[in-house]
Each structure stands twice: as structure tokens, then as C-alpha cells.
């Protein structure tokens, strides 16, 4: 059976910050409202956020853990983890992509 938590302004605030940062860092989208309502989901999201090794996400996870009153991990965090960067794939549009996007905006002489 899933546990529920009491929703506070601070809990929702931290959840939305995690949502925004997690989306920016890894492209993952979470349900911030459900995160504030279900402890099991919150723990899953926090584990996913920890895997990114993003310092800001780690700070937000720690803050959410305190706000929800969850048990803090006893495992010390290695400082080397904070300096590692996740290589993100950068995709540049091709000339064909640019022409296709520009072609869609051209006036064709008639109403659409």
C-alpha cells in the first residue's frame, strides 16, 4: 500500500524545482503533484535525480527528503561525483531541416 504525505507549500515548491531541473538535465518529465502525494513515487524520483549526479538536483533531493521527513541515506557522498559532467548529445539542425522549416512559413498566394 502506498504511503501518502501532507502537502505543504514548501513540498510543492521543491517538487516543482525538481521537475524543472530534472527536465533540463536529463529530459525526464515527472508529475510534481503526485510526487507530493505519494512517498513511493517521491523516493523513485529522488533516486532518478541522484543518478544524474547534478549538484543542484542533489541539493533539491536532500531538501525534499527533509521536507517529507524521510530517512536520510547514511552513505557519504563522494566529492568526485560533483565534478563529473554528464555528456549530453548535441544535435544541430541540418540545412535540409532549416529549409523545410522556412518553407512552411512561405506565403503561397492563397488562403489556407
N, CA and C of each residue as an Amber inpcrd file, in Angstrom:
protein
   336
   0.8380000  -1.1760000   0.0000000   0.0000000   0.0000000   0.0000000
   0.8850000   1.2420000   0.0000000   0.5500000   2.2290000  -0.7950000
   1.3830000   3.4140000  -0.8870000   1.1000000   4.3660000   0.2610000
   2.1790000   4.9920000   0.7070000   2.0490000   5.9660000   1.7750000
   1.7100000   7.3190000   1.1670000   1.0310000   8.1480000   1.9370000
   0.7490000   9.4880000   1.4510000   1.3940000  10.4880000   2.3920000
   1.5960000  11.6780000   1.9100000   2.2150000  12.7280000   2.7070000
   1.2960000  13.9340000   2.7470000   1.5480000  14.7850000   3.7150000
   0.7800000  16.0240000   3.8130000   1.4090000  17.0420000   2.8670000
   0.5830000  17.5840000   2.0010000   1.0790000  18.5400000   1.0120000
   1.1880000  19.9180000   1.6520000   2.3650000  20.5010000   1.5680000
   2.5870000  21.8570000   2.0400000   3.0890000  22.6880000   0.8730000
   3.0940000  23.9880000   1.0690000   3.6070000  24.8680000   0.0160000
   5.0740000  24.5730000  -0.2630000   5.8410000  24.3060000   0.7890000
   7.2620000  24.0300000   0.6040000   7.4800000  22.7170000  -0.1420000
   6.6730000  21.7030000   0.1720000   6.7900000  20.4180000  -0.5170000
   6.5220000  20.5970000  -2.0100000   5.4660000  21.2960000  -2.3410000
   5.1280000  21.5060000  -3.7450000   6.1780000  22.3690000  -4.4350000
   6.7030000  23.3530000  -3.7260000   7.7360000  24.2180000  -4.2830000
   8.9840000  23.4120000  -4.6450000   9.4340000  22.5620000  -3.7450000
  10.6110000  21.7360000  -4.0110000  10.3210000  20.7600000  -5.1440000
   9.1280000  20.2000000  -5.1690000   8.7550000  19.2490000  -6.2270000
   8.8040000  19.9120000  -7.5980000   8.3360000  21.1360000  -7.7000000
   8.3520000  21.8160000  -8.9910000   9.7780000  22.2000000  -9.3930000
  10.6190000  22.5260000  -8.4160000  12.0200000  22.8090000  -8.7250000
  12.7220000  21.5570000  -9.2420000  12.4160000  20.4050000  -8.6250000
  12.9830000  19.1380000  -9.0920000  12.4710000  18.8330000 -10.4980000
  11.1870000  19.0590000 -10.7300000  10.6060000  18.8380000 -12.0580000
  11.3790000  19.6320000 -13.1130000  11.5580000  20.9270000 -12.8650000
  12.2080000  21.7970000 -13.8470000  13.6650000  21.4030000 -14.0670000
  14.3790000  21.1470000 -12.9840000  15.8050000  20.8220000 -13.1060000
  16.0110000  19.4470000 -13.7510000  15.2050000  18.4720000 -13.3730000
  15.3240000  17.1280000 -13.9300000  15.0230000  17.1460000 -15.4260000
  14.0480000  17.9410000 -15.8080000  13.7200000  18.0580000 -17.2380000
  14.8740000  18.6920000 -17.9990000  15.4890000  19.7110000 -17.4010000
  16.5920000  20.4030000 -18.0600000  17.8350000  19.5080000 -18.1610000
  18.1300000  18.7690000 -17.0910000  19.3480000  17.9730000 -17.0330000
  19.2320000  16.6760000 -17.8260000  18.1080000  15.9720000 -17.6750000
  18.0230000  14.6420000 -18.2850000  16.9010000  14.4860000 -19.3010000
  16.0300000  15.4840000 -19.4090000  14.9130000  15.3780000 -20.3390000
  13.7440000  14.5900000 -19.7680000  13.8610000  14.1180000 -18.5350000
  12.7900000  13.3430000 -17.9020000  11.7220000  14.2900000 -17.3530000
  10.4780000  13.9060000 -17.5090000   9.3530000  14.6900000 -17.0010000
   8.6690000  13.8780000 -15.9100000   8.4070000  14.5300000 -14.7890000
   7.7560000  13.8670000 -13.6600000   6.4540000  14.5780000 -13.3400000
   5.6520000  13.9770000 -12.5040000   4.3990000  14.5680000 -12.0400000
   4.6570000  15.1840000 -10.6690000   4.8160000  16.4980000 -10.6230000
   5.1530000  17.1770000  -9.3780000   4.0330000  17.0500000  -8.3400000
   2.7960000  17.0690000  -8.7790000   1.6730000  16.9400000  -7.8380000
   1.6650000  15.5600000  -7.1900000   1.8500000  14.5300000  -8.0010000
   1.8470000  13.1600000  -7.4770000   3.0570000  12.9300000  -6.5770000
   4.1680000  13.5930000  -6.9020000   5.3580000  13.4850000  -6.0800000
   5.0780000  13.9550000  -4.6550000   4.2400000  14.9630000  -4.5080000
   3.9180000  15.4780000  -3.1770000   2.8940000  14.6050000  -2.4470000
   2.2130000  13.7370000  -3.1890000   1.1560000  12.9200000  -2.5950000
   1.5730000  11.4900000  -2.2770000   2.6070000  10.9820000  -2.9350000
   2.9530000   9.5790000  -2.8070000   4.4380000   9.4190000  -2.4790000
   4.7320000   8.8640000  -1.3100000   6.1080000   8.7200000  -0.8500000
   6.8990000   7.7650000  -1.7380000   6.2770000   6.6700000  -2.1720000
   6.9850000   5.7090000  -3.0210000   7.4120000   6.3610000  -4.3400000
   6.5270000   7.1610000  -4.9210000   6.8610000   7.8560000  -6.1600000
   7.9630000   8.8840000  -5.8920000   7.8720000   9.5820000  -4.7650000
   8.8860000  10.5680000  -4.4020000  10.2510000   9.8980000  -4.2680000
  10.2900000   8.7330000  -3.6350000  11.5560000   8.0150000  -3.4880000
  12.1100000   7.5850000  -4.8470000  11.2250000   7.1610000  -5.7370000
  11.6480000   6.7710000  -7.0890000  12.2290000   7.9790000  -7.8300000
  11.5600000   9.1070000  -7.7580000  12.0220000  10.3230000  -8.4400000
  13.3480000  10.7820000  -7.8430000  13.4660000  10.7070000  -6.5180000
  14.7120000  11.1300000  -5.8860000  15.8720000  10.2300000  -6.3070000
  15.6270000   8.9270000  -6.4320000  16.6690000   8.0070000  -6.8960000
  17.0780000   8.3440000  -8.3320000  16.0940000   8.6620000  -9.1660000
  16.3640000   9.0260000 -10.5490000  17.1720000  10.3280000 -10.5960000
  16.8330000  11.2730000  -9.7450000  17.5430000  12.5490000  -9.7060000
  18.9810000  12.3580000  -9.2260000  19.1830000  11.4680000  -8.2710000
  20.5380000  11.2060000  -7.7660000  21.4240000  10.6120000  -8.8420000
  20.8460000   9.8220000  -9.7330000  21.6240000   9.1870000 -10.7990000
  22.2320000  10.2040000 -11.7580000  21.6400000  11.3750000 -11.8560000
  22.1730000  12.3980000 -12.7590000  23.4730000  12.9940000 -12.2320000
  23.6930000  12.9050000 -10.9290000  24.8700000  13.4700000 -10.2690000
  24.9600000  14.9890000 -10.4580000  23.8310000  15.6310000 -10.7200000
  23.7880000  17.0760000 -10.8560000  23.7760000  17.6890000  -9.4550000
  24.7210000  18.5810000  -9.1400000  24.7990000  19.1500000  -7.7870000
  23.5090000  19.8330000  -7.3340000  22.8540000  20.5530000  -8.2290000
  21.6120000  21.2370000  -7.8710000  20.5030000  20.2320000  -7.5640000
  20.4000000  19.1860000  -8.3690000  19.3960000  18.1540000  -8.1150000
  19.6780000  17.4250000  -6.8080000  20.9370000  17.1590000  -6.5280000
  21.2900000  16.5010000  -5.2660000  20.8870000  17.3690000  -4.0720000
  21.0870000  18.6770000  -4.2070000  20.6880000  19.6000000  -3.1370000
  19.1680000  19.6040000  -2.9640000  18.4410000  19.5960000  -4.0890000
  16.9810000  19.5900000  -4.0240000  16.4420000  18.2820000  -3.4530000
  17.0930000  17.1740000  -3.7790000  16.6830000  15.8790000  -3.2280000
  16.8660000  15.8740000  -1.7160000  17.9840000  16.4120000  -1.2720000
  18.2290000  16.5000000   0.1760000  17.1620000  17.3620000   0.8550000
  16.8230000  18.4620000   0.2180000  15.7870000  19.3590000   0.7640000
  14.4200000  18.6750000   0.8050000  14.0720000  17.9460000  -0.2720000
  12.7910000  17.2460000  -0.3040000  12.7470000  16.1470000   0.7510000
  13.8670000  15.4740000   0.9410000  13.9380000  14.4300000   1.9630000
  13.6150000  15.0030000   3.3380000  14.1650000  16.1690000   3.6290000
  13.9050000  16.8220000   4.9200000  12.4520000  17.2790000   5.0290000
  11.9360000  17.8640000   3.9470000  10.5550000  18.3730000   3.9620000
   9.5540000  17.2380000   4.1580000   9.8180000  16.1080000   3.5130000
   8.9080000  14.9660000   3.6320000   9.1350000  14.1740000   4.9170000
  10.2290000  14.4510000   5.6140000  10.5220000  13.7360000   6.8540000
  10.9790000  12.3070000   6.6040000  11.6370000  12.0850000   5.4830000
  12.1200000  10.7510000   5.1520000  13.4900000  10.5120000   5.7790000
  13.8590000   9.2400000   5.8800000  15.1470000   8.8720000   6.4390000
  16.2430000   9.2620000   5.4590000  17.2870000   9.9020000   5.9720000
  18.4090000  10.3440000   5.1520000  19.3610000   9.1820000   4.9550000
  19.8830000   9.0300000   3.7370000  20.8620000   7.9840000   3.4560000
  22.0960000   8.1960000   4.3150000  22.6120000   7.1060000   4.8590000
  23.8100000   7.1770000   5.6830000  25.0770000   7.1460000   4.8320000
  24.9410000   6.8230000   3.5490000  26.0810000   6.7030000   2.6590000
  26.6550000   8.0770000   2.3510000  27.9480000   8.2930000   2.6430000
  28.5370000   9.5990000   2.3520000  28.6700000   9.7930000   0.8430000
  28.5080000  11.0270000   0.4210000  28.6000000  11.3450000  -0.9950000
  30.0480000  11.6530000  -1.3270000  30.5670000  11.0200000  -2.3560000
  31.9320000  11.2180000  -2.7970000  32.0350000  12.5680000  -3.5030000
  33.0260000  13.3790000  -3.1270000  33.1670000  14.7070000  -3.7190000
  33.4690000  14.6430000  -5.2130000  34.0890000  13.5570000  -5.6610000
  34.4110000  13.4160000  -7.0790000  33.1390000  13.3990000  -7.9200000
  32.0620000  12.8880000  -7.3600000  30.8040000  12.8090000  -8.1000000
  30.3020000  14.1900000  -8.4960000  30.6040000  15.2150000  -7.7100000
  30.1170000  16.5480000  -8.0140000  30.8540000  17.1740000  -9.1860000
  32.0700000  16.7200000  -9.4550000  32.8340000  17.3260000 -10.5320000
  32.6320000  16.6180000 -11.8610000  31.9910000  15.4530000 -11.8560000
  31.7600000  14.7470000 -13.1000000  30.6240000  15.4220000 -13.8660000
  30.7830000  15.4900000 -15.1670000  29.7580000  16.0910000 -16.0170000
  29.1770000  15.0110000 -16.9190000  27.8880000  15.0550000 -17.0730000
  27.2330000  14.1270000 -17.9860000  27.3010000  14.7290000 -19.3790000
  27.8420000  13.9600000 -20.3240000  27.9200000  14.4420000 -21.7000000
  26.5450000  14.3170000 -22.3400000  26.0160000  15.4480000 -22.7620000
  24.7280000  15.4640000 -23.4260000  24.9460000  15.4640000 -24.9310000
  24.0680000  14.8230000 -25.6200000  24.1630000  14.7690000 -27.0720000
  23.6630000  16.0930000 -27.6360000  24.4620000  16.6900000 -28.4720000
  24.0880000  17.9450000 -29.1040000  23.7400000  17.6510000 -30.5610000
  22.5400000  18.0050000 -30.9400000  22.0990000  17.7520000 -32.3080000
  21.8470000  19.1050000 -32.9750000  22.5860000  19.3410000 -34.0260000
  22.4230000  20.5710000 -34.7920000  21.4940000  20.3000000 -35.9680000
  20.6350000  21.2510000 -36.3110000  19.7580000  21.0400000 -37.4680000
  20.5740000  21.0540000 -38.7560000  20.1740000  20.2140000 -39.6800000
  20.8400000  20.1840000 -40.9900000  20.2710000  21.2990000 -41.8560000
  20.9480000  21.5470000 -42.9720000  20.4610000  22.5640000 -43.9070000
  19.0720000  22.1920000 -44.4130000  18.8330000  20.8960000 -44.6170000
  17.5290000  20.4180000 -45.0640000  16.4480000  20.7220000 -44.0250000
  16.7590000  20.5440000 -42.7350000  15.8040000  20.8550000 -41.6700000
  15.4590000  22.3410000 -41.6660000  16.4670000  23.1700000 -41.8570000
  16.2500000  24.6240000 -41.8650000  15.3700000  25.0300000 -43.0430000
  15.6660000  24.4890000 -44.2150000  14.8720000  24.8200000 -45.4090000
  13.4330000  24.3460000 -45.2770000  13.2460000  23.1660000 -44.6900000
  11.8990000  22.6340000 -44.5010000  11.1050000  23.5370000 -43.5390000
  11.7460000  23.9970000 -42.4730000  11.0690000  24.8620000 -41.5030000
  10.7420000  26.2160000 -42.1150000  11.6510000  26.7540000 -42.9150000
  11.4040000  28.0460000 -43.5570000  10.3410000  27.9290000 -44.6390000
  10.3100000  26.8070000 -45.3460000   9.3320000  26.5970000 -46.4160000
   7.9130000  26.5710000 -45.8950000   7.7170000  26.1100000 -44.6790000
   6.3760000  26.0330000 -44.1060000   5.8070000  27.4150000 -43.8260000
   6.6710000  28.4270000 -43.7410000   6.2190000  29.7750000 -43.4130000
   6.0940000  30.6880000 -44.6340000   6.3370000  30.1690000 -45.8160000
   6.2490000  30.9890000 -47.0090000   4.8020000  31.2130000 -47.4270000
   4.5410000  32.3940000 -47.9410000   3.2110000  32.7330000 -48.4570000
   3.0290000  32.0360000 -49.8020000   1.9400000  31.3020000 -49.9530000
   1.7270000  30.5540000 -51.1960000   0.7000000  31.2150000 -52.1210000
   0.2540000  32.4070000 -51.7740000  -0.6410000  33.1260000 -52.6580000
  -2.1040000  32.7580000 -52.4970000  -2.4670000  32.0670000 -51.4650000
  -3.8540000  31.6750000 -51.2580000  -4.1150000  31.5580000 -49.7560000
  -5.3810000  31.5620000 -49.4330000  -5.7210000  31.3590000 -48.0320000
  -5.5950000  29.8850000 -47.6940000  -5.2240000  29.6160000 -46.5120000
  -5.1040000  28.2080000 -46.0940000  -6.3070000  27.8090000 -45.3230000
